[in-house]
């Protein structure tokens, strides 16, 4: 099943909601907090072509799949559960 990497910034409600959803569903995840590093935030934005946080990435074997933000994660999880 792999795991998810949730890239977050402090004070972001959607970031908190994303990690809470994964925890509630007992899905493995790691958190990358970019609160104190604007350079890292810019690098992630460019790498994934995603402007806002959270940035949710699924890691499965050697594959990395951009899920998107919280709404995208919620849809993704519901689709996987169906």
C-alpha positions as CSV (number, residue, x, y, z in Angstrom):
1,X,0.0,0.0,0.0
2,X,2.9,2.4,0.5
3,X,2.7,5.6,2.5
4,X,1.9,9.3,2.0
5,X,4.2,12.3,2.5
6,X,2.2,15.4,3.6
7,X,4.1,18.6,3.1
8,X,2.8,21.2,5.6
9,X,3.2,24.6,7.1
10,X,2.3,25.6,10.6
11,X,-1.0,27.3,11.1
12,X,-2.6,25.5,8.0
13,X,-6.0,24.1,8.8
14,X,-6.1,22.0,5.7
15,X,-2.7,20.5,6.6
16,X,-4.0,19.5,10.0
17,X,-7.2,18.1,8.4
18,X,-5.0,16.0,5.9
19,X,-2.9,14.5,8.7
20,X,-6.0,13.9,10.8
21,X,-7.7,12.1,8.0
22,X,-4.8,9.8,7.4
23,X,-4.4,9.1,11.1
24,X,-8.2,8.4,11.5
25,X,-8.0,5.9,8.6
26,X,-4.9,4.3,10.0
27,X,-2.9,5.0,6.8
28,X,0.9,5.3,7.0
29,X,2.2,8.8,6.5
30,X,5.1,11.1,7.2
31,X,5.0,14.9,7.6
32,X,7.5,17.3,6.1
33,X,7.1,20.6,7.8
34,X,8.4,23.5,5.6
35,X,7.3,26.3,8.0
36,X,10.8,27.6,8.6
37,X,12.2,27.1,5.1
38,X,10.9,29.2,2.2
39,X,13.5,27.6,-0.1
40,X,12.1,24.1,0.5
41,X,8.6,25.4,0.0
42,X,9.6,26.9,-3.4
43,X,11.4,23.7,-4.4
44,X,8.3,21.6,-3.6
45,X,6.0,24.1,-5.5
46,X,8.2,23.8,-8.6
47,X,8.8,20.1,-8.4
48,X,5.1,19.2,-8.1
49,X,3.6,22.2,-9.8
50,X,1.4,22.8,-6.8
51,X,1.1,26.2,-5.2
52,X,-0.6,25.6,-1.9
53,X,-0.1,23.4,1.2
54,X,-0.7,20.7,2.0
55,X,1.0,18.9,-0.8
56,X,0.2,15.2,-0.5
57,X,2.3,12.7,-2.3
58,X,1.8,8.9,-2.3
59,X,4.9,6.7,-2.3
60,X,4.3,3.2,-3.6
61,X,7.3,1.0,-4.3
62,X,9.5,3.1,-6.4
63,X,6.7,5.3,-7.6
64,X,5.8,8.8,-6.4
65,X,2.3,10.1,-7.2
66,X,1.1,13.6,-6.6
67,X,-2.4,13.4,-4.9
68,X,-2.8,17.2,-4.5
69,X,-4.2,19.0,-1.5
70,X,-6.7,18.1,1.2
71,X,-9.8,17.9,-1.0
72,X,-7.9,15.7,-3.5
73,X,-6.7,13.4,-0.6
74,X,-10.2,13.0,0.7
75,X,-11.5,12.0,-2.8
76,X,-8.5,9.7,-3.3
77,X,-9.1,7.9,0.0
78,X,-12.8,7.5,-0.7
79,X,-12.1,6.1,-4.1
80,X,-9.6,3.6,-2.7
81,X,-12.0,2.5,0.0
82,X,-14.9,2.0,-2.5
